[in-house]
Amino acid sequence: MVRARANLKVKLPEIKKTLESVAMLKKKAQGEEPAVQTHFLISDNIWAKANVPNDTGKVGLWLGANVMVEYDHDDALKLLFKNQSNAEEKLAETTGDVEFLKD
């Protein structure tokens, strides 16, 4: 249970970062300039600058087990909000169970 709680504590910030990223992509897609300028890691200490087109209105989300699914922005946000609330509920439940076992 302690290991499960630690895993959930790691997953929650990742879900929040992904939510923020998808929301930013959606906002940019609705604006005048839909392209996103970013830096990405090529290898150790070597970064490249890129303009990524954002005109399709879709994002790819990793579901796990080497599976990526393409969603439109609204569906991706719904899925991520659902995943975040489920993770928060599971974290609270696991924390309660750990506290119960300690007692």
C-alpha positions in Angstrom: 0.0 0.0 0.0 2.9 2.4 0.7 4.3 1.6 -2.7 0.9 2.2 -4.3 0.6 5.5 -2.5 4.1 6.6 -3.6 3.2 5.7 -7.3 0.1 7.8 -7.1 2.0 10.7 -5.6 4.3 10.5 -8.7 1.4 10.2 -11.2 -0.6 13.1 -9.9 1.9 15.9 -10.9 2.4 14.2 -14.3 -1.4 14.3 -14.9 -1.5 17.9 -13.9 1.4 18.8 -16.2 -0.3 17.0 -19.1 -3.6 18.8 -18.3 -1.9 22.2 -18.5 -0.1 21.2 -21.7 -3.3 20.1 -23.4 -5.1 23.3 -22.2 -2.3 25.4 -23.6 -2.4 23.6 -27.0 -6.1 24.1 -27.2 -5.8 27.8 -26.4 -3.0 28.2 -29.0 -5.1 26.3 -31.6 -7.9 28.8 -31.1 -5.6 31.8 -31.4 -4.1 33.6 -34.3 -0.9 31.6 -34.3 -1.7 28.0 -33.7 2.0 26.8 -34.1 3.8 26.1 -30.8 7.5 27.0 -30.5 9.4 24.6 -28.2 12.8 23.1 -27.3 13.3 19.4 -27.2 16.2 17.2 -26.1 18.2 15.5 -28.9 20.8 13.9 -26.6 22.6 14.8 -23.4 22.9 18.6 -23.2 21.9 19.1 -26.9 18.6 20.9 -27.4 16.9 21.8 -30.6 14.3 24.6 -31.3 11.2 23.7 -33.3 8.0 25.1 -34.5 5.3 22.5 -34.1 2.1 22.9 -36.1 -1.0 22.8 -34.0 -3.7 23.1 -36.6 -5.3 19.6 -36.3 -6.9 20.1 -32.9 -5.7 16.7 -31.8 -3.2 15.4 -29.2 -1.7 12.0 -28.6 -1.9 10.7 -25.1 0.1 7.7 -23.8 -2.3 5.2 -22.2 0.4 2.8 -21.1 1.7 -0.5 -22.3 3.3 1.3 -25.3 -0.2 2.5 -26.5 -0.8 6.1 -27.7 -4.2 7.3 -28.7 -5.1 10.4 -30.6 -7.8 12.6 -29.0 -9.2 16.0 -29.9 -8.5 18.6 -27.3 -11.9 18.5 -25.5 -11.9 14.7 -25.2 -8.3 14.7 -24.0 -9.2 17.3 -21.3 -12.2 15.2 -20.2 -10.1 12.1 -19.9 -7.3 13.8 -18.0 -9.7 15.5 -15.6 -11.3 12.0 -15.0 -7.9 10.4 -14.5 -6.9 13.2 -12.1 -10.0 12.9 -9.9 -9.7 9.1 -9.9 -6.0 9.3 -8.8 -6.8 11.8 -6.1 -9.6 9.6 -4.8 -7.4 6.5 -4.9 -4.6 8.4 -3.1 -7.0 9.5 -0.3 -8.3 5.9 0.0 -4.8 4.4 0.1 -3.6 7.0 2.6 -6.6 6.1 4.8 -5.9 2.4 4.5 -2.2 2.9 5.5 -3.2 5.0 8.5 -5.8 2.4 9.5 -3.1 -0.3 9.3 -0.7 1.8 11.4 -3.3 2.0 14.1 
